[in-house]
Every structure is written in C-alpha cells, then in structure tokens.
Amino acid sequence: METKKLGSSDLHVTVVGLGAWQFGTERWGYGQDFTKDDVLDAIRVSLDHGVNWIDTAEVYGNGRSEELIREALGDRIKEVIIATKVAGTHARAEEVKRALEGSLKRLQRDWVDLLQFHWPNHYVPVEETMRALEDLVQEGKVRYIGISNFNGPLMRIAREALQDGNLLVSNQVRYSLLDRSIEKEIYPTARELNISIIAYSPLAQGLLTGKYDRDHLPEDPIRKDHPLFQEPNLSRALRIVEVLKALAEKYGRTPAQVALRWLIQRDGVVVIPGAKNARQAEQNAGAMGWSLSVEDWNRLEEVSQGEITYFVG
Ligand SMILES: NC(=O)c1ccc[n+]([C@@H]2O[C@H](COP(=O)([O-])OP(=O)(O)OC[C@H]3O[C@@H](n4cnc5c(N)ncnc54)[C@H](OP(=O)(O)O)[C@@H]3O)[C@@H](O)[C@H]2O)c1
C-alpha cells in the first residue's frame, strides 16, 4: 500500500486515512441519513481496502466516534494506527492526561499511536500542554504527538517546548483544492520542521465530489450555513469541479478520488476524508495506488488558484 512516514517517526500511514468526525455526530446526520451499521461498514471496508489508520477525537460524537471504532474492529483495533485528539479546552496538564484516559477507555486500548492537540488554547501556555503530551509518551501511552489548527509561529513554539522535538510529527489543518491557505505559511514551516500535514476536509466537506450544485446543497446543520457552500466560494468550487470531472473521466476515477490525489501528490501531505458509508469509504481508499500526470496535476494547480473567503479554526 502507498504510505508516508509522519515526520521523522516510524509511523508509516497510508496516504489516505479514515476521518471519523461523522461517526456518532447527529449534526452530520448520524441516525438520520446514515446509521450505526453504515458507520461500522465504512470502518471495516476502509481497512479491507488498505487504509491503515483512523483519525478520531474525544469530541467527535461526544466520544461515540471512538466507541464505534472499537465496536467495528474489536480486538483488530490493535493492528490499526489510531490517531485521536485532546480538545483545545483540555489544555492544562491534568486535563490532557484525563482526556487521554477517557479516549483509551472508549477505544479499549492501552496506548494511541498519535495524540493530537485539537486546536490552540490562548489562555494556557502551549508549553504546558506540549510537556503533558511528552509525559504521556514517556509513560508509554502515546507513541507520537500531533497538533491541529496551529499556525507557523505556534508550530515552532510547540516543537521547542518538547525535550525531544522529533516527537512532534504532524499538524492537522484544513487543506483542499478549494482552500489552499496553508500554502502561504503553514506548509513551508511544516516542511522546514519535518512535520507532516494531515489534510482535513480534503473534499471541502463533499463539495469537491461533484454531487452538489446551486440547486442541490446539503441541509445538515454542519454545512447548511457554511461559507464553503455560499458565494463566492461556491462558484469557484463549481469551476474546479468541472476540471475534476473531466480528469475523472480521463483516468476512469471519480472527482473525489482526483481531488484527493492532487493533495496526496504533494510532499509531506496525507489526507483523511470523512465517510458516512461503505461506498464512500471504498471510493476514498481508491485514491491510493495511481497517479495524476504532472501536466494534469498542474492543471488543477492553476484552476484552484484564488482565495477562500473565510477563516475558521
Ligand atoms: N482537526 C480539525 O479541526 C478537523 C476539522 C474538520 C475535520 N477533521 C477531520 O477530517 C476529516 C475529514 O474532514 P470533513 O469530514 O470535514 O470533510 P471531507 O472529508 O472533505 O468531507 C466529508 C463528507 O463528504 C462526503 N463524502 C465523503 N466521501 C465521499 C465520496 N467518496 N463521494 C461522495 N461524497 C463523499 C460525505 O458527506 P455527504 O455524503 O453528506 O455529502 C462526508 O461526510 C473528519 O472526519 C475529521 O476526522 C478535523
């Protein structure tokens, strides 16, 4: 399978991981447009199609995401690379440790492979949080440390706070053909520090799959009023989707697979598309194991130039 190492670790993750925010999250339509069985199938099908890691968080479905992962995998969970996250509101040392205990209990594991600090906390010094994460590595409960939604300067501070800076292996940030804002500062800093980028919302929350247009937009509370699905972002997205559709036809793939492929072919980037069912999970895993030509990759590079008109995170 196609893998990349996270930072300077020995964690060889497949270039496509499975994003698990949707699991157990009603605001994504859990229990309405997709069910618990859909989630269990999505997890198993991902692994059957070569995906070797799952990205979850203590806050996803208020812990239900981690429980569903455990339920889907049973004891097989020990063979899978698990990345979870401590909420940004749990930044104090004792809160970090308590949060991990909760995750380990729900996952029924003694350790996680990657523990990420979910978003910066501007009231607690990042040094305190990072040292607490490093303590958990010393205790054998965490293999590597990640951050999420950190800008360039904060990435440096986080790394410097650790006794062993090489333990910090990833920054998880929003990155897609529609939102390339990390390329200005975060991506170059990550390359310099040898920190991998874990690209979240790589399909722009479904918009880049080609199934949405002006007459058909998602209705769930997460996306209903989201600026991604409004002008001027929507028109820009639909222009990109036209090119994705043409390339999908050329390669015998889907627009979603082409959109993921464009990210994967960048150095130091892996993707974690979210999936609500087995069909989506299988399709997303199918972004592995083939390549866009340099010419086609550049075509997407050109058509996706431009700014996203909001910033969250
Ligand atoms: N660190 C952070 O702050 C943060 C923030 C956001 C996300 N994340 C992580 O990143 C993961 C992915 O991000 P995301 O969920 O925001 O966005 P995404 O992966 O860009 O989009 C996921 C949504 O797109 C649709 N979809 C996925 N695969 C599809 C396919 N092959 N064909 C058609 N539709 C498909 C599904 O929704 P519909 O079928 O309803 O359209 C799915 O819920 C999350 O699960 C989470 O693990 C992290």
The ligand as an SDF file (V2000), in Angstrom:
LIG
                    3D

 48 52  0  0  0  0  0  0  0  0999 V2000
   -8.7070   18.9290   13.2660 N   0  0  0  0  0  0  0  0  0  0  0  0
   -9.8190   19.5400   12.9720 C   0  0  0  0  0  0  0  0  0  0  0  0
  -10.1100   20.6370   13.4930 O   0  0  0  0  0  0  0  0  0  0  0  0
  -10.7570   18.9180   11.9900 C   0  0  0  0  0  0  0  0  0  0  0  0
  -11.8060   19.6590   11.4260 C   0  0  0  0  0  0  0  0  0  0  0  0
  -12.6210   19.0320   10.4690 C   0  0  0  0  0  0  0  0  0  0  0  0
  -12.3810   17.6970   10.1320 C   0  0  0  0  0  0  0  0  0  0  0  0
  -11.3710   16.9940   10.7240 N   0  0  0  0  0  0  0  0  0  0  0  0
  -11.0890   15.5730   10.3610 C   0  0  0  0  0  0  0  0  0  0  0  0
  -11.0280   15.4510    8.9550 O   0  0  0  0  0  0  0  0  0  0  0  0
  -11.9870   14.5030    8.4910 C   0  0  0  0  0  0  0  0  0  0  0  0
  -12.4990   14.9230    7.1320 C   0  0  0  0  0  0  0  0  0  0  0  0
  -12.9840   16.2510    7.1040 O   0  0  0  0  0  0  0  0  0  0  0  0
  -14.5250   16.6040    6.8660 P   0  0  0  0  0  0  0  0  0  0  0  0
  -15.3380   15.4760    7.3030 O   0  0  0  0  0  0  0  0  0  0  0  0
  -14.7410   17.9490    7.4480 O   0  0  0  0  0  0  0  0  0  0  0  0
  -14.6420   16.8330    5.2840 O   0  0  0  0  0  0  0  0  0  0  0  0
  -14.4320   15.9480    3.9720 P   0  0  0  0  0  0  0  0  0  0  0  0
  -13.6610   14.7420    4.2540 O   0  0  0  0  0  0  0  0  0  0  0  0
  -13.9180   16.8980    2.9660 O   0  0  0  0  0  0  0  0  0  0  0  0
  -15.9390   15.5940    3.5680 O   0  0  0  0  0  0  0  0  0  0  0  0
  -16.6240   14.5440    4.1760 C   0  0  0  0  0  0  0  0  0  0  0  0
  -18.0540   14.4590    3.6290 C   0  0  0  0  0  0  0  0  0  0  0  0
  -18.0390   14.3930    2.2000 O   0  0  0  0  0  0  0  0  0  0  0  0
  -18.9870   13.4400    1.7320 C   0  0  0  0  0  0  0  0  0  0  0  0
  -18.1870   12.3660    1.0810 N   0  0  0  0  0  0  0  0  0  0  0  0
  -17.0540   11.7730    1.5510 C   0  0  0  0  0  0  0  0  0  0  0  0
  -16.5640   10.8940    0.6630 N   0  0  0  0  0  0  0  0  0  0  0  0
  -17.3870   10.9300   -0.4010 C   0  0  0  0  0  0  0  0  0  0  0  0
  -17.4020   10.2590   -1.6430 C   0  0  0  0  0  0  0  0  0  0  0  0
  -16.4460    9.4000   -1.9850 N   0  0  0  0  0  0  0  0  0  0  0  0
  -18.4170   10.5320   -2.5110 N   0  0  0  0  0  0  0  0  0  0  0  0
  -19.3710   11.4240   -2.1980 C   0  0  0  0  0  0  0  0  0  0  0  0
  -19.4140   12.1050   -1.0410 N   0  0  0  0  0  0  0  0  0  0  0  0
  -18.4270   11.8630   -0.1390 C   0  0  0  0  0  0  0  0  0  0  0  0
  -19.7490   12.9390    2.9480 C   0  0  0  0  0  0  0  0  0  0  0  0
  -20.8810   13.7650    3.2150 O   0  0  0  0  0  0  0  0  0  0  0  0
  -22.2590   13.7490    2.3710 P   0  0  0  0  0  0  0  0  0  0  0  0
  -22.4200   12.3830    1.7980 O   0  0  0  0  0  0  0  0  0  0  0  0
  -23.3140   14.1310    3.3290 O   0  0  0  0  0  0  0  0  0  0  0  0
  -22.0660   14.8250    1.3260 O   0  0  0  0  0  0  0  0  0  0  0  0
  -18.7660   13.1840    4.0740 C   0  0  0  0  0  0  0  0  0  0  0  0
  -19.4140   13.3710    5.3000 O   0  0  0  0  0  0  0  0  0  0  0  0
  -13.0400   14.4540    9.6080 C   0  0  0  0  0  0  0  0  0  0  0  0
  -13.7870   13.2590    9.6100 O   0  0  0  0  0  0  0  0  0  0  0  0
  -12.1570   14.5870   10.8230 C   0  0  0  0  0  0  0  0  0  0  0  0
  -11.5400   13.3360   11.1220 O   0  0  0  0  0  0  0  0  0  0  0  0
  -10.5520   17.5960   11.6210 C   0  0  0  0  0  0  0  0  0  0  0  0
  1  2  1  0
  2  3  2  0
  2  4  1  0
  4  5  1  0
  4 48  2  0
  5  6  2  0
  6  7  1  0
  7  8  2  0
  8  9  1  0
  8 48  1  0
  9 10  1  0
  9 46  1  0
 10 11  1  0
 11 12  1  0
 11 44  1  0
 12 13  1  0
 13 14  1  0
 14 15  2  0
 14 16  1  0
 14 17  1  0
 17 18  1  0
 18 19  2  0
 18 20  1  0
 18 21  1  0
 21 22  1  0
 22 23  1  0
 23 24  1  0
 23 42  1  0
 24 25  1  0
 25 26  1  0
 25 36  1  0
 26 27  1  0
 26 35  1  0
 27 28  2  0
 28 29  1  0
 29 30  1  0
 29 35  2  0
 30 31  1  0
 30 32  2  0
 32 33  1  0
 33 34  2  0
 34 35  1  0
 36 37  1  0
 36 42  1  0
 37 38  1  0
 38 39  2  0
 38 40  1  0
 38 41  1  0
 42 43  1  0
 44 45  1  0
 44 46  1  0
 46 47  1  0
M  CHG  2   8   1  16  -1
M  END
$$$$
